[in-house]
Amino acid sequence: MAKKAHGLGRGLDSLFAETEEWNGEGLQEIPIGELDINPDQPRKNFDEESINLLAESIRDQGVLQPLIVVASSNGRYRIVAGERRYRASRAAGLEKVPCLVKDLDIVRQMEIALIENLQREDLNPIDAAKGIRALMQQCGYTQDKVAARLGKSRPAVANLLRVLNLPEEITDMVRDGMLSVGHARVLAGISDREEQIRLGKKAAEEGLNVRQMEALAAQVKGPAKKTDRARKELEPELKELQERLLEKTGLRATLRGTPKKGKIVLQYSSLEELNRLNEILEGI
């Protein structure tokens, strides 16, 4: 029998287990007009057809799982988990929905919102990666800690974060399901952004699988020169620093040289990423 994950990796069930059971005790019926969506919600896109199907189910059976909310200073409530149920309840014409009002700090709110969405298979990898990056930047988490809290492996977290360094044209295709995370990982290994976009579009248009993409990427990279290989053979402490730069900034970091002399290159692909780097620097 597989072992259960610990902490938040167990998902939302662990939150209910830590507090009261949600079999009716501790629940509040809150008017739907008093609820506000969470601006830090990892999921940015909601499938309208899926919402309508859930609304039909809610009309027949009601809301089977309560929303998790926190009280706002203005007397309203902000949704931490359950925005999909909230949207479907509105579509179903409900006036009130069952909620658990919790006292949660911002870190806990972000974790719960991310976990609920990661447990749903249809969360696109771009939104998942952005949610993970937000946890790291706003809560000071390392990749190891994020992986432990979410019940994922560190390589899985690192691979998701690498996708965010790709051009917007590519991340849009990943978000829309035209390219997989596997395709994105291959493209992330190509340094030329124009080639990334060209190969990404080719893969999407021709339906290339990941192996075919790898073959094309190998042609683009060409045989590695001796000097190129030497550049990549960083000393252990520099490799560790390169990883820490990615963890702290969310940007692709490249180090070249030795502990005594070299250079650091941070790559950003949007004004949002540049502004975020500026905020990090201002906080130092």
C-alpha positions as a Markdown table, in Angstrom:
| # | Residue | x | y | z |
|---|---|---|---|---|
| 1 | Met | 0.0 | 0.0 | 0.0 |
| 2 | Ala | 1.4 | 3.4 | -0.9 |
| 3 | Lys | 2.3 | 5.7 | 1.9 |
| 4 | Lys | 0.3 | 8.9 | 2.4 |
| 5 | Ala | 2.0 | 12.2 | 1.6 |
| 6 | His | 2.6 | 14.4 | 4.6 |
| 7 | Gly | 1.7 | 18.0 | 5.2 |
| 8 | Leu | -0.1 | 20.0 | 2.5 |
| 9 | Gly | 1.0 | 17.3 | 0.0 |
| 10 | Arg | -2.0 | 15.4 | 1.2 |
| 11 | Gly | -4.2 | 18.0 | -0.4 |
| 12 | Leu | -7.3 | 19.8 | 1.0 |
| 13 | Asp | -8.4 | 16.8 | 3.1 |
| 14 | Ser | -5.5 | 17.5 | 5.5 |
| 15 | Leu | -6.9 | 21.0 | 6.1 |
| 16 | Phe | -10.3 | 19.6 | 7.1 |
| 17 | Ala | -8.6 | 16.9 | 9.2 |
| 18 | Glu | -6.7 | 19.6 | 11.1 |
| 19 | Thr | -9.8 | 21.4 | 12.1 |
| 20 | Glu | -13.5 | 20.6 | 12.4 |
| 21 | Glu | -15.1 | 18.0 | 10.2 |
| 22 | Trp | -17.1 | 19.5 | 7.4 |
| 23 | Asn | -20.2 | 17.3 | 7.9 |
| 24 | Gly | -22.3 | 20.4 | 8.7 |
| 25 | Glu | -20.5 | 21.5 | 11.9 |
| 26 | Gly | -18.6 | 24.8 | 11.5 |
| 27 | Leu | -20.2 | 25.6 | 8.2 |
| 28 | Gln | -21.7 | 29.0 | 7.3 |
| 29 | Glu | -24.2 | 29.7 | 4.5 |
| 30 | Ile | -22.8 | 32.9 | 3.1 |
| 31 | Pro | -24.6 | 35.1 | 0.5 |
| 32 | Ile | -22.9 | 34.7 | -2.8 |
| 33 | Gly | -22.9 | 38.4 | -3.3 |
| 34 | Glu | -20.6 | 38.8 | -0.3 |
| 35 | Leu | -17.8 | 36.7 | -1.8 |
| 36 | Asp | -14.8 | 38.0 | -3.7 |
| 37 | Ile | -12.5 | 36.0 | -5.9 |
| 38 | Asn | -8.8 | 35.7 | -4.9 |
| 39 | Pro | -6.6 | 37.9 | -7.1 |
| 40 | Asp | -3.7 | 35.4 | -6.4 |
| 41 | Gln | -5.7 | 32.5 | -7.7 |
| 42 | Pro | -3.2 | 30.3 | -9.7 |
| 43 | Arg | -5.9 | 29.3 | -12.2 |
| 44 | Lys | -6.5 | 32.2 | -14.7 |
| 45 | Asn | -8.7 | 30.4 | -17.2 |
| 46 | Phe | -11.9 | 28.6 | -16.5 |
| 47 | Asp | -13.5 | 26.4 | -19.1 |
| 48 | Glu | -17.1 | 27.6 | -19.6 |
| 49 | Glu | -18.5 | 24.2 | -20.6 |
| 50 | Ser | -17.0 | 22.7 | -17.5 |
| 51 | Ile | -18.5 | 25.4 | -15.3 |
| 52 | Asn | -21.9 | 24.9 | -16.9 |
| 53 | Leu | -21.8 | 21.1 | -16.3 |
| 54 | Leu | -20.9 | 21.7 | -12.7 |
| 55 | Ala | -23.8 | 24.2 | -12.4 |
| 56 | Glu | -26.2 | 21.5 | -13.6 |
| 57 | Ser | -24.9 | 19.2 | -10.9 |
| 58 | Ile | -25.2 | 21.9 | -8.3 |
| 59 | Arg | -28.8 | 22.5 | -9.3 |
| 60 | Asp | -29.6 | 18.8 | -8.8 |
| 61 | Gln | -27.4 | 18.0 | -5.7 |
| 62 | Gly | -26.3 | 21.3 | -4.3 |
| 63 | Val | -22.7 | 22.3 | -3.4 |
| 64 | Leu | -21.2 | 19.0 | -2.1 |
| 65 | Gln | -17.8 | 20.5 | -0.9 |
| 66 | Pro | -17.7 | 23.9 | 0.9 |
| 67 | Leu | -15.6 | 26.8 | -0.2 |
| 68 | Ile | -12.7 | 27.9 | 2.0 |
| 69 | Val | -12.8 | 31.6 | 2.7 |
| 70 | Val | -11.2 | 34.3 | 4.9 |
| 71 | Ala | -12.9 | 37.3 | 6.3 |
| 72 | Ser | -12.0 | 40.7 | 4.8 |
| 73 | Ser | -11.7 | 43.9 | 6.7 |
| 74 | Asn | -14.7 | 45.3 | 4.8 |
| 75 | Gly | -17.1 | 42.7 | 6.1 |
| 76 | Arg | -16.9 | 40.6 | 2.9 |
| 77 | Tyr | -15.1 | 37.3 | 2.3 |
| 78 | Arg | -12.3 | 36.3 | 0.0 |
| 79 | Ile | -12.3 | 32.9 | -1.6 |
| 80 | Val | -9.2 | 30.8 | -0.9 |
| 81 | Ala | -10.3 | 27.6 | -2.4 |
| 82 | Gly | -13.4 | 26.9 | -4.5 |
| 83 | Glu | -13.6 | 29.6 | -7.1 |
| 84 | Arg | -14.8 | 27.0 | -9.7 |
| 85 | Arg | -17.6 | 26.0 | -7.4 |
| 86 | Tyr | -18.4 | 29.7 | -6.8 |
| 87 | Arg | -18.7 | 30.4 | -10.5 |
| 88 | Ala | -20.8 | 27.4 | -11.0 |
| 89 | Ser | -23.1 | 28.3 | -8.1 |
| 90 | Arg | -23.6 | 31.7 | -9.6 |
| 91 | Ala | -24.5 | 30.1 | -12.9 |
| 92 | Ala | -26.9 | 27.8 | -11.1 |
| 93 | Gly | -28.7 | 30.8 | -9.6 |
| 94 | Leu | -27.8 | 30.0 | -5.9 |
| 95 | Glu | -28.2 | 32.9 | -3.4 |
| 96 | Lys | -26.0 | 31.3 | -0.7 |
| 97 | Val | -23.2 | 28.8 | -0.7 |
| 98 | Pro | -21.7 | 26.7 | 2.2 |
| 99 | Cys | -18.3 | 28.0 | 3.4 |
| 100 | Leu | -15.7 | 27.3 | 6.0 |
| 101 | Val | -14.4 | 30.6 | 7.3 |
| 102 | Lys | -10.8 | 30.2 | 8.2 |
| 103 | Asp | -8.1 | 32.3 | 9.9 |
| 104 | Leu | -5.2 | 31.8 | 7.5 |
| 105 | Asp | -2.1 | 33.9 | 6.9 |
| 106 | Ile | -1.1 | 34.8 | 3.3 |
| 107 | Val | 1.3 | 31.9 | 3.0 |
| 108 | Arg | -1.3 | 29.3 | 4.0 |
| 109 | Gln | -3.8 | 30.9 | 1.6 |
| 110 | Met | -1.4 | 30.7 | -1.3 |
| 111 | Glu | -0.5 | 27.1 | -0.5 |
| 112 | Ile | -4.2 | 26.0 | -0.3 |
| 113 | Ala | -5.2 | 27.8 | -3.5 |
| 114 | Leu | -2.3 | 26.2 | -5.4 |
| 115 | Ile | -2.9 | 22.7 | -4.0 |
| 116 | Glu | -6.5 | 22.7 | -4.9 |
| 117 | Asn | -5.7 | 23.6 | -8.5 |
| 118 | Leu | -2.7 | 21.2 | -8.8 |
| 119 | Gln | -5.0 | 18.4 | -7.7 |
| 120 | Arg | -7.1 | 19.1 | -10.8 |
| 121 | Glu | -5.6 | 17.5 | -13.9 |
| 122 | Asp | -6.9 | 20.3 | -16.2 |
| 123 | Leu | -4.7 | 23.0 | -14.6 |
| 124 | Asn | -2.4 | 24.1 | -17.4 |
| 125 | Pro | 1.3 | 23.9 | -16.6 |
| 126 | Ile | 1.9 | 27.7 | -17.1 |
| 127 | Asp | -0.6 | 28.6 | -14.4 |
| 128 | Ala | 0.9 | 25.9 | -12.1 |
| 129 | Ala | 4.4 | 27.2 | -12.7 |
| 130 | Lys | 3.4 | 30.8 | -12.0 |
| 131 | Gly | 1.6 | 29.7 | -8.8 |
| 132 | Ile | 4.8 | 27.8 | -7.7 |
| 133 | Arg | 7.0 | 30.8 | -8.5 |
| 134 | Ala | 4.7 | 33.1 | -6.5 |
| 135 | Leu | 5.1 | 30.8 | -3.5 |
| 136 | Met | 8.8 | 31.0 | -3.8 |
| 137 | Gln | 9.0 | 34.8 | -4.3 |
| 138 | Gln | 6.4 | 35.9 | -1.9 |
| 139 | Cys | 7.0 | 33.4 | 0.8 |
| 140 | Gly | 10.7 | 32.9 | 0.5 |
| 141 | Tyr | 10.5 | 29.2 | -0.3 |
| 142 | Thr | 13.2 | 27.3 | -2.0 |
| 143 | Gln | 12.5 | 24.7 | -4.7 |
| 144 | Asp | 13.1 | 21.9 | -2.1 |
| 145 | Lys | 10.5 | 23.4 | 0.3 |
| 146 | Val | 7.9 | 24.0 | -2.4 |
| 147 | Ala | 8.4 | 20.4 | -3.6 |
| 148 | Ala | 8.0 | 19.1 | -0.1 |
| 149 | Arg | 4.9 | 21.2 | 0.6 |
| 150 | Leu | 3.2 | 20.3 | -2.6 |
| 151 | Gly | 4.1 | 16.6 | -2.6 |
| 152 | Lys | 6.1 | 16.9 | -5.8 |
| 153 | Ser | 9.7 | 16.1 | -6.7 |
| 154 | Arg | 12.3 | 18.8 | -6.9 |
| 155 | Pro | 13.1 | 18.1 | -10.5 |
| 156 | Ala | 9.4 | 18.4 | -11.4 |
| 157 | Val | 9.3 | 21.8 | -9.7 |
| 158 | Ala | 12.5 | 22.9 | -11.5 |
| 159 | Asn | 11.2 | 21.7 | -14.9 |
| 160 | Leu | 8.0 | 23.7 | -14.4 |
| 161 | Leu | 9.8 | 26.8 | -13.5 |
| 162 | Arg | 12.1 | 26.5 | -16.6 |
| 163 | Val | 9.0 | 26.7 | -18.8 |
| 164 | Leu | 8.4 | 30.3 | -17.6 |
| 165 | Asn | 11.7 | 31.4 | -19.2 |
| 166 | Leu | 10.4 | 30.7 | -22.7 |
| 167 | Pro | 9.0 | 33.4 | -25.0 |
| 168 | Glu | 5.4 | 34.3 | -24.5 |
| 169 | Glu | 4.5 | 32.8 | -27.9 |
| 170 | Ile | 5.6 | 29.4 | -26.6 |
| 171 | Thr | 4.0 | 29.7 | -23.1 |
| 172 | Asp | 0.7 | 30.6 | -24.8 |
| 173 | Met | 0.9 | 27.5 | -26.9 |
| 174 | Val | 1.6 | 25.4 | -23.7 |
| 175 | Arg | -1.3 | 27.1 | -21.9 |
| 176 | Asp | -3.6 | 26.3 | -24.8 |
| 177 | Gly | -2.5 | 22.7 | -25.0 |
| 178 | Met | -0.9 | 23.0 | -28.4 |
| 179 | Leu | 2.5 | 22.0 | -26.8 |
| 180 | Ser | 3.2 | 19.8 | -23.8 |
| 181 | Val | 5.5 | 20.5 | -20.9 |
| 182 | Gly | 7.9 | 17.9 | -22.6 |
| 183 | His | 8.0 | 20.1 | -25.7 |
| 184 | Ala | 8.6 | 23.2 | -23.6 |
| 185 | Arg | 11.5 | 21.5 | -21.7 |
| 186 | Val | 13.2 | 20.7 | -25.0 |
| 187 | Leu | 12.7 | 24.3 | -26.2 |
| 188 | Ala | 14.1 | 25.6 | -23.0 |
| 189 | Gly | 17.4 | 24.0 | -23.9 |
| 190 | Ile | 17.8 | 26.2 | -27.0 |
| 191 | Ser | 19.4 | 29.5 | -26.3 |
| 192 | Asp | 18.2 | 31.3 | -29.5 |
| 193 | Arg | 14.7 | 32.7 | -28.8 |
| 194 | Glu | 13.8 | 33.0 | -32.5 |
| 195 | Glu | 14.6 | 29.3 | -32.9 |
| 196 | Gln | 12.5 | 28.4 | -29.9 |
| 197 | Ile | 9.5 | 30.2 | -31.4 |
| 198 | Arg | 10.1 | 28.7 | -34.9 |
| 199 | Leu | 10.4 | 25.1 | -33.6 |
| 200 | Gly | 7.5 | 25.6 | -31.2 |
| 201 | Lys | 5.2 | 26.7 | -34.0 |
| 202 | Lys | 6.5 | 23.9 | -36.3 |
| 203 | Ala | 5.8 | 21.3 | -33.6 |
| 204 | Ala | 2.3 | 22.7 | -32.9 |
| 205 | Glu | 1.4 | 22.9 | -36.6 |
| 206 | Glu | 2.8 | 19.5 | -37.6 |
| 207 | Gly | 1.8 | 17.6 | -34.4 |
| 208 | Leu | 5.4 | 16.6 | -33.7 |
| 209 | Asn | 6.0 | 14.5 | -30.6 |
| 210 | Val | 8.7 | 15.2 | -28.0 |
| 211 | Arg | 11.2 | 12.8 | -29.5 |
| 212 | Gln | 10.8 | 14.5 | -32.9 |
| 213 | Met | 11.2 | 17.8 | -31.2 |
| 214 | Glu | 14.4 | 16.6 | -29.5 |
| 215 | Ala | 15.8 | 15.6 | -32.9 |
| 216 | Leu | 15.1 | 19.0 | -34.4 |
| 217 | Ala | 16.6 | 20.7 | -31.3 |
| 218 | Ala | 19.8 | 18.7 | -31.7 |
| 219 | Gln | 20.1 | 19.9 | -35.3 |
| 220 | Val | 19.7 | 23.5 | -34.2 |
| 221 | Lys | 22.3 | 23.2 | -31.4 |
| 222 | Gly | 24.8 | 21.3 | -33.6 |
| 223 | Pro | 27.8 | 19.4 | -32.3 |
| 224 | Ala | 29.1 | 20.9 | -29.1 |
| 225 | Lys | 32.4 | 22.7 | -29.4 |
| 226 | Lys | 35.1 | 22.0 | -26.9 |
| 227 | Thr | 35.0 | 25.6 | -25.6 |
| 228 | Asp | 31.2 | 25.3 | -25.1 |
| 229 | Arg | 31.6 | 22.2 | -23.1 |
| 230 | Ala | 34.2 | 23.8 | -21.0 |
| 231 | Arg | 31.9 | 26.7 | -20.3 |
| 232 | Lys | 29.2 | 24.3 | -19.0 |
| 233 | Glu | 31.5 | 22.5 | -16.6 |
| 234 | Leu | 30.9 | 24.8 | -13.7 |
| 235 | Glu | 32.5 | 24.2 | -10.3 |
| 236 | Pro | 30.0 | 22.8 | -7.7 |
| 237 | Glu | 29.7 | 26.1 | -5.8 |
| 238 | Leu | 28.9 | 28.0 | -9.0 |
| 239 | Lys | 26.3 | 25.4 | -9.9 |
| 240 | Glu | 24.7 | 25.8 | -6.5 |
| 241 | Leu | 24.7 | 29.6 | -6.9 |
| 242 | Gln | 23.1 | 29.3 | -10.3 |
| 243 | Glu | 20.3 | 27.2 | -8.8 |
| 244 | Arg | 19.8 | 29.7 | -6.0 |
| 245 | Leu | 19.5 | 32.6 | -8.5 |
| 246 | Leu | 16.7 | 30.7 | -10.2 |
| 247 | Glu | 15.0 | 30.0 | -6.9 |
| 248 | Lys | 15.2 | 33.6 | -5.7 |
| 249 | Thr | 14.4 | 35.5 | -8.9 |
| 250 | Gly | 12.4 | 33.0 | -11.0 |
| 251 | Leu | 14.6 | 34.0 | -13.9 |
| 252 | Arg | 16.9 | 31.8 | -16.0 |
| 253 | Ala | 20.4 | 32.4 | -14.7 |
| 254 | Thr | 23.7 | 31.5 | -16.5 |
| 255 | Leu | 27.1 | 31.6 | -14.8 |
| 256 | Arg | 30.3 | 31.5 | -16.7 |
| 257 | Gly | 33.8 | 31.5 | -15.3 |
| 258 | Thr | 35.5 | 30.6 | -12.1 |
| 259 | Pro | 34.9 | 31.5 | -8.4 |
| 260 | Lys | 37.5 | 34.3 | -8.9 |
| 261 | Lys | 36.3 | 35.8 | -12.2 |
| 262 | Gly | 33.3 | 35.4 | -14.5 |
| 263 | Lys | 29.9 | 36.8 | -15.4 |
| 264 | Ile | 26.2 | 36.2 | -14.5 |
| 265 | Val | 23.4 | 36.6 | -17.1 |
| 266 | Leu | 19.8 | 36.8 | -16.0 |
| 267 | Gln | 17.2 | 36.4 | -18.8 |
| 268 | Tyr | 13.7 | 37.8 | -18.7 |
| 269 | Ser | 11.0 | 37.4 | -21.2 |
| 270 | Ser | 8.4 | 40.0 | -20.2 |
| 271 | Leu | 8.0 | 43.4 | -18.6 |
| 272 | Glu | 6.3 | 41.6 | -15.7 |
| 273 | Glu | 9.5 | 39.6 | -15.0 |
| 274 | Leu | 11.7 | 42.7 | -15.3 |
| 275 | Asn | 9.5 | 44.6 | -12.8 |
| 276 | Arg | 9.6 | 41.6 | -10.4 |
| 277 | Leu | 13.4 | 41.6 | -10.6 |
| 278 | Asn | 13.4 | 45.3 | -9.8 |
| 279 | Glu | 11.2 | 44.7 | -6.8 |
| 280 | Ile | 13.6 | 42.1 | -5.5 |
| 281 | Leu | 16.5 | 44.4 | -5.9 |
| 282 | Glu | 14.7 | 47.2 | -4.1 |
| 283 | Gly | 14.1 | 44.9 | -1.2 |
| 284 | Ile | 17.8 | 44.0 | -0.8 |
